[in-house]
């Protein structure tokens, strides 16, 4: 069965890997790509998405719409250039695409796709949840039209990457994340508990370049080049050597094959206050928990199987 997905992202090195995986996965149809502020501006992210589509031979086949340039509260902040580079894709310069972004309010675009693929569409969220939260606010029946939401974000039983217990996507717009996890739909969060325990090694990418199908070689060479910058950022941030966490690609893999992770449903809220805990994913396993909705959290991962899933699409 073909999975119809809409990708909301902030490309982003790891976002680009997730997009490429979805493009080459035969049982996936990408209904659209939307972008928001995060690793780069929403406009730069949309430009990156267009160039990635061109690289993969999908120019003019998938609509791209730029979205929120600030959080729900109207905030902006500096971009993590030391991880993703100035342009978001490791400072690799891809050829410009002739495709243009969809000139439409991103909430309208997302809602139209939800109506077009009603009860079929899977939202794969790879950045802050601002676009989705704004769509919920604008269209109260939006959540009823969506089959599933799979989001890269959060940290349940481990430490964060932008705060003691805060992950970047959720910490970037906690109010938006809380709106999304409280909506009446099926949400799976693929957080640092599993993405930090799945390591993409440069050796793996180099081997994939050697053994891939010929038509995949340009995209894997691009991945190798942008990952050189990204892995240096992982060394600085996480003390990793010759490898990096597998954040957004793992979320995309979970969206198409949830068997790579062990999950647990928990009542969930997002902390929107606190000097050190703003953006923390709060779960409650007590008999009488806090007010909230059940969210599926990924707690363990078969990292070997996940990486094999990723590279298989290029072989």
N, C-alpha and C positions, 0 to 999 in steps of 0.2 A: 504494500500500500504506500502511495506517495504521501509524504508529510508536507503539508503546506505551512511554511513558516514566514513570519515577518521578523526581521532582525532590527533591533534598536540598539545602537552602538555609538562608540566615540573613537573611531580608528586612529591611532592605537595599533601597535605591533601585534599584540595577541588577538585583537579584534580582527585584523587582516587574516591571520591564520584561521580563525573560526569561519570567516566568510569564505575563504578558499576551500576549506573542508566541505562546507555546505554546497558550494558550487559544483564540486566534483563528486559528491555523494549522489548516487543514482536514484535513491528513494526520497530525495528532498526536492521540493519546488519552492524557490524563494519568491514570495509574493511582493516583497518590497524591502527596502532598507531605509531606516530613518536614523538621523544622527542628532546628538545633543552635546552640550559642553562637557568636557571631562579631560581626556588626554590632550585634546586640542579644542579649538572652537568648533561649533556645530558646522559652520561653513567649511572649515578645513577638513573636518571629518567626512563631509559629503564629497568633497573633492577627492579625498583619498579613496573613498568607496568607488567613485566613478573610474578612477585610474586602475584600481584593482580589478574591476569588472572588465575593463579593456584588456588588461594583461591576460585574463583568463578566457578571453574570447567571448565574453558575455555583454559587450557594449550594446546599449539600446534594448536589452532583453529584460532588464530588471529595473523598475523605477526607484529613484533615490530622492528622498525629501529631507532637507535640513530643518532642524527643529530648535529647541530651546537653547538660547545663548546665556542663560542664567538659571539659577535654582528657582524653586517656587517662591522663596523669600526674596528673590531679586539679587542674590549674591553671586559674585564671581571670585576666582582666585587664580594664583599662578599655576601654570601647567607643569607637569612633571617631565621637563625636557631631558633630565639626566637619565630617564628610563626609556622614553619613546622618541626622543629627538625633537628638534624644532618643528618638523613637519608632521610628527606623529608616527611615521613609519621608518624610524631609525635613520632619518636624513637621506634615505634612498630616493632618488629622483626617477619616478615612473613617467612614461610618456603621457602627455595630456590627452584626455578623452574628448571626443566630439559630442558625447551625450551631455545633456543639460539636466540639472536637478528639476524636480517637479515644483512648479511655482504655486504652492498651495500651503495653507496652514497645516502644520504637521498633525494636529489633532483631527482635522477633517480627513486628511490622507489615511491615517491609521483607522479611523472609524469606517471609512469607505471600504477598506480592505477587510475589516471585520464583518461588514455586511455582505461583501462579495463572497467570502468564504465562511459564512456563518456556521458555527459549531465545528469547523474544520481547522481553523487557524491556530497555530501555536506561536506565541510570542516568545522570542529568545532575546532576553535583555542582557546586554554585555557592558552597559555603562550605568550612569545614574538613571534613576527611574522617572525623571522629570517629565519627559514626553508622555509617558503612559499615565502618570498621575494627572496631568493636565487634561488628557483625553477622558479619563474617568469623571473628572469634574465637569467637563463640557457635555458629555453624553452619559447620562445616568444608567442607560441600559447596555453600555459597552461591554461590561464584564460578562453579561449573559450570552454574548455572541462568541466568546473565545473558548476554545477547547482546553487549552492549557497555557500556563506561563512558566518558563524556565529561565531563571535569573542567575547570573554570576554575581555573587555578593554575599557578604556577611562572614562571621566567624562565630561558631557556637562553642566549641570546646578547645579553642586555641587562641593565640594572640592575634592582634590585628596587624595591618601594615601601614596605617596612618595614625594610629593611636593604640593604647595598650590592648584594647579589645575591639577596635574599629577597623573595618575594611574600607577601602577607598570608594567603591561605588556607592555603598550605603552611606558612608560618612560624608560624601559629597553633596547629598541632598536627603537628609534623614526624613524630613516631612513628606517628601514624595514617596520614599520607600515605605513609610508607614501607611500611606493611602493605598499603595499597591498591595501590601500584605493583608490589609483589612477588607479588600474588595471580595465580592462573592464569586470566587473562581478558584481553580486548582493551581496552586503555586508550588514550585520546587526551587529551592535555593541551593546553588552549587557554590559553596563558600571556601574559605581558606583551609578548612579542615581537610578538604580533598585536593584542592588545586596546589597547595604548598607541598603536598605529599606525592605529586606527580611531576617528575622532572624531565623536561625536554632537553636532551643533550645535543651539542653541536655535532657530535659523532653520528647521532641518529639522522640528522638532517643531511650530512654529507653522504651517508650510505643511501639515503632515499634519492639523492641527486644522481647517484651512480646507477641505481636499479629502476628508476621510474620510467613510465611511458614517455615517449619522446615529446608528446604534446604537453606534458606536465613539467618538463624541464625548466622552462622560463619562470614558472611560478615558484618552483622550489629554489631556484637560484636567487630569486628575489627574497624569498623567506630566509635563506641562508645569510644574505647580505644585511637585511634589517635585524636579524637575530644577533649578529655580531655586536651591534650597538646595544640591543636589549639585554643581552647577557652580561655586558659590562655594567649596565644599570643594576642587574640582579646581584652582581658581585658587590657593588657598593651598598645596596640596600639590605641584602639578605646573606651576604658573605658566601655566595654560591660561586663555584668555579666551573666554567665551561658548560653551564646549564642554566635553566631558568624555570620558574614555576609555570604551570600549564593552566592559566586562568581561563580565559574566554574559550579556547578550543575545547576544554573539558566540558564546559557548559553546553556547547553545541553538540558534543558527543552524547551527553546525557539526554538531550532533547530527542535524539534519534535512537539511542540505545541505553535506556536507564539501567540495564543489567550490569553496567560497569561500576555501579556504586551501591552501597548499603545505605538505606535511608530510614528516617524516623519522623513521624508526624508530631509536631509540638505546637501548643498554643504560642503565638509569636506576636511581639510588638517591636517597634523600633524606638529606642530612646532618643528623644529630640531635645534633651537638655543635658546639662552636666559638662563640667570643664574637661574631664578626661573620658567621658562615656557617651558623648553626643554621637549618634550613629551606631551605637552598639545594638546588635540583634539580641533581644531579650526573649528567652523561651522559659516556659513554666510547666513543669511536670507534676506539680502538686495536685492533690485531689480536688482542691478548690482554687483553680488558677486565676490569674488576672484576666480581665476582659480582653478578648482577642480572638483570632481565628486560627484554625489549624493550618500550618504550613509544613510541607515536606522538606526536611533538611538532609543533605548528603553528609554522612559522618565518616564513611570509610570508602576507599576506592581500590579497585584492581588496576593499578597504574600501568602494568605491562599490557593488559588487555586494552586499556584506553589508548595508549600510544600506538598499539598495533591497529586499532580502529582508525586512528588519524592517518597513518601512513599508507594504509591499504587502499585509500581512494586514489592515490597517485601511482600505484603499481600497475 
